[in-house]
Amino acid sequence: MKKTMKKMMALALGFTMMAATLAGCGSSASTGKTVDDIKKAGKLVMATDAAWAPFEYIADSDTPVGSDIDLAQAIADAWGVELEIINVAFDTLPQYLDNGKADMVIAAMTITEERKEQMAFSDPYTISAQYIITAEDDASVETIEDLAGKKIAVHLGTTGDFLVSDEISGGCLKDTGAEVVQYKNLAEGCLALQKGDVDAVMLDILPAQNYCAVNEGLKCFEAVYEDGSSTKEEYGIAVKKTNTELVTAINEVIKPMVEDGSIEASIEKHKELAALLEQ
């Protein structure tokens, strides 16, 4: 009887310890990796979509380059680890944080309330705005309201996509005949404009300026409303929503880079380099 009781107690203790271990593992998995975890692994995994020159783009190899890559490398260097880059479609990026395949996302990603429901963000590291690209001889579009009745190309899952889709569903473009045309690749949307399949493209300022600089017959300008309201936005580094510790650590690295202008300098450098690639 005593031996049976001892066996039962040992089993109960074993199950208790196993449950505690599993609970601990679950807690770590749910909150995401710490800087110590990343240092132990010896690598920092960044997910991006290399279609946003000068922030991330493909140059002379399959490895993405750009100012966001420089920023990620600076963080990896600060922590003494290697940088690994995963290049995937923009609209799938949050999944790579959720499943733990990436530690952070840097992809010219605007900080929005909607995205905050999925991810946690660092402090902003640069400011951008939405721009409209049209044919150079098209004088019909000056404001967002002027997109009424037109086909507007956007990159799926981006701020431009959200803006146009929201305005069509319940904003200034509702019931105007405006149509959003979503592309998985930014270049496809711009090519559609050049072919006449769409009337305009909505995208971020620097990619817009870069594309127009190397393609004749196009112009770009800031997307504003008739009342003068702008679409100014802030870019941030995204991590798993519950990983506040990693956000704090990232902020400590990028704060001096924002203050000393090194991030903006990197953006300007890659703006020039990306333009040269298209010539």
N, C-alpha and C positions, 0 to 999 in steps of 0.2 A: 504493500500500500504506500509506504513511504517512498519507495523507488519510483512508483508510478507518479506520485505527486511531484517528485523532483524533476522527472522527465517533463511533466506538464508545465512546471514553472520555468524550466529551461527553454521549452518551446515558446512559451508566452514571452519570455524575455527576448528570445531571438526575433520573434515577430515584431516586438516593440522597437528593437534596435533597427530592424530592416525598414519599418515604417518611418522612423525618424530619419534614416538615411535617404529614403526616397523623397520624403518631404523636403529635406534639405536640397536635394538635387532639383526637385521641382521648383523650389524658390529661386535657385540660381538660374535655371532655364527661363523662368518667367521674367526675371529682372534684366537679363542680358549680361554680357561679360563686363568685368571690371578691368581697369588698367592693368592690375596685377595678373589677371587671367590672360590678357593680351600679351603681356611681357613673358609669361610662362610659355605661351604658344609660340612666341618669337615672331609673330606677324600680326599686322593690322589689315583687316579685310574691308575694302571699300567697294561698294556697288555704285555704278554710274551708268549713264547712257551717253556714249561718246558721239553725240550728234549736235553738240551745242558749242561750236567755236565762238569765242576763244576759251570757253570754260573747260570743255572736254571734246576732243576730236581725234581722228586717226590721221597720222602724218605718213611716215615712210615705213611703218610696220603695223602689225595688228595691235600693238600696245597703245592704249589711249594716252594722249598728252593734253596739256592745257593748264590753265591757272588753277582749276579745282584739283588737278592731279598734283601740282606743285604744293597746294595747301595740304592735301592728304599726306604727301611726302614729308612736309615739315612736322606734322603731328607724329608720324611714325618715327622720324629722327629724334624728336623730343623724348619719345618713350623708348628709344633704342631698339626698335624692331624693324623687320622688313615690311614693305607695303605690297599687298596683293590686290589686284584690281579685277572686279567682275564687271563685264560690259554686257548689259541687258536692256530690254525695252523699258522706256521710262515708266509706263503704267504698271510694271511689275515690281518696281523697286521696293515698295513697302513690304512685299512678301519676303524679301531676302533678309529684312530685319526680323520679321515675325518668326521665320524658321531658323534663325541663327546662322545662316550662311554668310551674312555680312555683319560687320560690327557697326558700320556707319554708311550713310548715303550722302555723297556730295555730287550734285548733278544740276547746278544752277536752279535749285529747287526753292520756290517761293514759300515763305512761311505764311500759312493761311490757317484760319480757325478750323476748316474742314480737315486739313492734313494733321492738325494737332490732335484730332480724335484718333488718328492711327499711329502717330510717331511723336517723339519728343525732339525739340530743336535747340540748337546752340543759339548764342547771341548772333545777330546778323553780321555777316562778314562783307557784304556789299549791297548796294541799292540798285535796282533796275526799274524798268517800266515796260509796258506792252507797246509794241509798235505795229503799224499796219504797212504791208507791202502791197503796192498796186503797180499796174503798168504806168510807165512814165508819162504817157499822154492822157491818163485818166484823171479828169478834173472833177469827177462826181463825188469823190470821197474826201472829206476833210475831218469828219468827226465819226464817232462810233454810230451815231444815229443814221449817218449817211450809208451805212451798210444795209439798210432796209432793202429787201428784195434781191439781195446779192448772195452768191455762194462764197462762203468764207472758209478757207482751208486752215486747219489747226493741227498741231501735233497732239495725238491722243494722250490724255492724262495730264496735260500741262496747264499752266495758268491761263494761257490763251484759249485753250479748249473750255475751261470752266467759265471764263468770262463770256465768250460768245454763246455757249450753250445756255447759260443762265439768262442772258439778255433775250435770247430767242424764246425760252420757255416761259419767262415771266417778267421781262424787263422792257427796255426801249425798242427791242426788235420783235417783240411778240406780235403775231398776226400781220407782219409786214411782208411775208414771203421770203424772208432771209432764211438761209439754209447753212448749217454747219457741216463741213465735210472733214471727217477725221482721218488722219493718216498716221500710220505707225512710225513713219520716218519723216523728219523735217524736210529733207531734200525732196521727197516725193510731193509734198504740198507746194513747195516753191516751183517745182517743175510743172505741176498742174496749172499754176498761174501763168507760166510762160507759154504753155500750150493752149491757154484760153479755156481750160476746163473749170476754173474757178475765177472769181473776180478780185479776190484779195486774200492775203494771208495774215493771220494774227500771231505774233510771236514776240519774244523778248528783244530788247533794244540792240544788244551787241550782235547776236546772230543775224538780226535783220540788217544792221549796218554792214556786217561782213559780207552777207550774201549780195546785197546791192552793189557793194564796191567791186565785186568781181563778175557781175552779170549785167550786161547792157540792157537798156530798155525798161529798167525798173526803178522805182523810188520808194523810200520808206519815210515814215514820220510818226511822231508819238500819237498813240491812241488816246484821245481825250473826248469827253462828252460835250454837248452843246453849251452847257453851263460852265465849261472850263475845268471841270473835275478831271483829275489825272488818274493814271493807273499805277502810280508808284508802288513798288513792292520791295521787300527785303529777302535776300537769300540767306538760308541757314543750313547747317549740317544736321542731318536727321539721324537719330538712333532709335532703338526700341523704346516704345512709349514709357515703359516703367523704369528705364535706365537713367535715372537722374544723376547718378554718380559719374557716369561717362560724360554726360553733358557738362558737368562742372569741370571735369578734367580737360575736355576739349576747349572750353571757354578760356581756361588758364593759358592754353597754348596760343589761341588765335587773337586774344585781346591785344598783346603788344604788336602783332602783325597788322592788325587793323589800324592801330594808333600810329605806327611808323610808316604807313603807306606801302608796305611791301606787297600786300595782296593786290592793291590797285596797280602797282608797277608790274606785277606778273600778268594781270589782265591785259594791260596795254602791250606788253611784250608778245603775248600770244595772239592778240588781235592782229598785229603786224605779220607774225609768222603764218597764221592761218590764211591771211589774205594772199601771201606769197605762194602758198601751195596751190591756189586756184588759178594762178596766172600761167 
